[in-house]
Amino acid sequence: MKSAWDTRIRRATELTSVYPFAAEALRFYAQAALLQQKIYSDIERSPAQFISMSDSIWGELTSSALQPSFSEFLRNVRAIAPSALGQAADEILRRNSSSSSALLEKIWPSAAAIRDSEETKDIAVAERGLAWLFLQPLAEYLATRRRVLSDESPRRCPVCGSNPIVGVLRPEGDGAKKSLICMLCAHEWTFRRIYCPACGEQREPQMAFYSAPEIPHVRVDICETCHMYLKSVDLTKTGLAVPVVDELAALPLDLWAREKGYQKLQMNAIGL
């Protein structure tokens, strides 16, 4: 996993000069990923300090042990984040420890909770993003040690139940095979090419994709039935791409999709 963090950080740093319109977002992500890498290392040394393994499916957060690490993370993020995220970090830090612990617990997946439930919809986007950034290293650590849950729908992560953050097209034979990457635990699972991860639409005329000449290997997959979209990274065009990073770099596609009235299935690290 350490090599995975290094790969993301290196790719984000490289792309700051390639895509100047996304440089601020990429610089923030590279610095945030360094903080996440440290959290992951701490978890590796003492996993029981952060998670109770009494739940055989996913586990329950040890909120009291997480609180000092979360506060430290927020203080560090405050120094590097865009203004909206920095203000959100300040707001969480001003609250008492039980309030910020409750935020983490609402975001954390469990066997009984489904991502984006009514309980989490009232959480501010920036605060939710900060909680996700902090919890990602723990979720990634656990995902490698958890079986894939049987699930009737492949639209959410079969390990933790979260939304996908990006699609991936990987070379296979003379074509490409599609998969999705979880926004929280980074698990990747196979997905049908013509299928909406938001509503399950599978009629080809209702599905479309668009790309921009500035970033030809990233595209917007849209559904005309539910008017949701998710970006996909085509590794058949650029094998060096790191999907979660290149998705972040493709900001013009988010702006285009929003101007056309589409909503994103899952926000990324900067809330887009």
VENHUDA-V623720 format. One record per pair of residues at least 6 apart in sequence whose C-alpha atoms are under 7 Angstrom apart, sorted by sequence separation. I is the first residue (numbers start at 1). J is the second residue. D is the distance in Angstrom with one decimal. If there is no record, write none. Layout:
i & j & d
I & J & D
I & J & D
This chain:
i & j & d
16 & 22 & 6.8
53 & 59 & 5.0
109 & 115 & 6.9
156 & 162 & 5.5
157 & 163 & 6.2
170 & 176 & 5.2
171 & 177 & 6.3
181 & 187 & 5.7
182 & 188 & 6.4
195 & 201 & 5.6
196 & 202 & 6.5
222 & 228 & 5.9
223 & 229 & 6.4
235 & 241 & 6.6
16 & 23 & 4.4
43 & 50 & 7.0
52 & 59 & 5.5
53 & 60 & 6.9
151 & 158 & 6.3
156 & 163 & 5.0
157 & 164 & 6.7
169 & 176 & 5.6
170 & 177 & 5.2
181 & 188 & 4.4
195 & 202 & 4.5
211 & 218 & 6.3
222 & 229 & 4.4
51 & 59 & 6.3
52 & 60 & 5.2
78 & 86 & 4.5
92 & 100 & 6.3
150 & 158 & 6.9
156 & 164 & 6.4
169 & 177 & 5.4
170 & 178 & 6.4
180 & 188 & 5.5
181 & 189 & 6.7
194 & 202 & 5.6
211 & 219 & 4.4
221 & 229 & 5.5
222 & 230 & 6.7
51 & 60 & 5.7
52 & 61 & 6.2
77 & 86 & 6.8
149 & 158 & 5.3
169 & 178 & 4.6
179 & 188 & 6.5
180 & 189 & 5.5
210 & 219 & 5.4
211 & 220 & 6.2
220 & 229 & 6.5
221 & 230 & 5.4
16 & 26 & 6.0
51 & 61 & 4.7
52 & 62 & 6.3
148 & 158 & 5.6
149 & 159 & 5.5
168 & 178 & 5.6
169 & 179 & 6.6
179 & 189 & 5.3
180 & 190 & 6.5
194 & 204 & 6.3
209 & 219 & 6.3
210 & 220 & 5.2
220 & 230 & 5.9
221 & 231 & 5.7
233 & 243 & 5.7
16 & 27 & 6.9
50 & 61 & 6.2
51 & 62 & 5.2
78 & 89 & 6.0
148 & 159 & 4.8
167 & 178 & 6.9
168 & 179 & 5.2
179 & 190 & 4.2
180 & 191 & 6.4
209 & 220 & 5.2
210 & 221 & 6.8
220 & 231 & 4.4
221 & 232 & 6.9
50 & 62 & 5.1
147 & 159 & 6.9
167 & 179 & 5.8
168 & 180 & 6.0
178 & 190 & 6.2
179 & 191 & 4.7
209 & 221 & 4.4
219 & 231 & 5.5
220 & 232 & 6.4
13 & 26 & 6.9
49 & 62 & 6.9
107 & 120 & 7.0
167 & 180 & 4.4
178 & 191 & 5.6
194 & 207 & 6.9
208 & 221 & 5.9
209 & 222 & 5.9
218 & 231 & 6.8
219 & 232 & 5.4
12 & 26 & 5.3
13 & 27 & 6.6
106 & 120 & 6.3
166 & 180 & 6.0
167 & 181 & 6.3
178 & 192 & 6.5
208 & 222 & 5.4
218 & 232 & 5.7
219 & 233 & 6.6
233 & 247 & 6.9
12 & 27 & 6.9
50 & 65 & 6.0
74 & 89 & 5.4
166 & 181 & 5.7
178 & 193 & 5.9
207 & 222 & 6.0
208 & 223 & 6.6
218 & 233 & 4.6
49 & 65 & 6.3
50 & 66 & 6.0
143 & 159 & 6.7
164 & 180 & 5.9
165 & 181 & 6.0
207 & 223 & 4.9
217 & 233 & 5.9
218 & 234 & 6.1
231 & 247 & 6.6
13 & 30 & 6.5
164 & 181 & 5.3
165 & 182 & 5.7
206 & 223 & 5.9
207 & 224 & 6.3
217 & 234 & 5.1
12 & 30 & 5.7
164 & 182 & 4.2
165 & 183 & 4.6
206 & 224 & 5.1
163 & 182 & 6.0
164 & 183 & 5.2
206 & 225 & 6.3
162 & 182 & 6.4
163 & 183 & 6.1
217 & 237 & 5.7
248 & 268 & 6.8
9 & 30 & 4.8
162 & 183 & 6.7
217 & 238 & 6.3
71 & 93 & 6.6
162 & 184 & 6.5
9 & 33 & 6.4
157 & 182 & 5.7
104 & 131 & 5.9
196 & 223 & 6.4
199 & 226 & 6.5
5 & 33 & 6.7
67 & 97 & 6.8
198 & 228 & 6.7
5 & 37 & 6.1
218 & 250 & 6.9
220 & 253 & 6.6
229 & 262 & 6.4
67 & 101 & 6.5
228 & 262 & 5.3
229 & 263 & 6.1
230 & 264 & 6.0
2 & 37 & 6.9
215 & 250 & 6.7
227 & 262 & 5.0
228 & 263 & 4.7
229 & 264 & 5.0
230 & 265 & 6.0
227 & 263 & 6.4
228 & 264 & 5.6
229 & 265 & 5.9
228 & 265 & 6.0
63 & 101 & 5.6
88 & 126 & 6.0
88 & 127 & 5.7
85 & 126 & 5.6
84 & 126 & 6.9
143 & 185 & 5.9
155 & 197 & 4.5
155 & 198 & 6.8
61 & 105 & 7.0
143 & 187 & 6.7
32 & 77 & 6.9
139 & 184 & 6.3
140 & 185 & 4.3
115 & 161 & 6.3
139 & 185 & 4.5
140 & 186 & 6.0
114 & 161 & 6.3
115 & 162 & 5.3
136 & 184 & 5.2
136 & 185 & 5.9
109 & 160 & 5.9
28 & 80 & 6.3
58 & 110 & 5.9
109 & 161 & 6.8
132 & 184 & 6.7
28 & 81 & 6.0
58 & 111 & 6.9
57 & 111 & 6.4
70 & 134 & 6.9
166 & 230 & 6.3
167 & 231 & 6.1
168 & 232 & 5.3
169 & 233 & 6.2
170 & 234 & 6.7
171 & 235 & 7.0
166 & 231 & 5.5
167 & 232 & 4.1
168 & 233 & 5.0
169 & 234 & 4.7
170 & 235 & 5.4
171 & 236 & 5.4
166 & 232 & 5.5
167 & 233 & 6.2
168 & 234 & 6.0
169 & 235 & 5.7
170 & 236 & 6.0
169 & 236 & 6.9
198 & 265 & 6.5
168 & 243 & 6.8
166 & 243 & 6.8
166 & 244 & 6.6
166 & 247 & 6.8
43 & 138 & 6.9
40 & 137 & 5.0
36 & 134 & 6.8
39 & 137 & 6.4
40 & 138 & 6.5
36 & 137 & 5.9
165 & 266 & 5.5
164 & 266 & 6.8
163 & 266 & 6.4
165 & 268 & 6.8
129 & 269 & 6.3
129 & 271 & 6.6
126 & 271 & 6.5
125 & 271 & 6.7
26 & 249 & 6.7
22 & 249 & 5.4
22 & 251 & 6.5
19 & 249 & 6.9
11 & 242 & 6.8
12 & 245 & 6.0
8 & 242 & 6.6
11 & 245 & 6.9
8 & 245 & 6.5
25 & 270 & 6.8
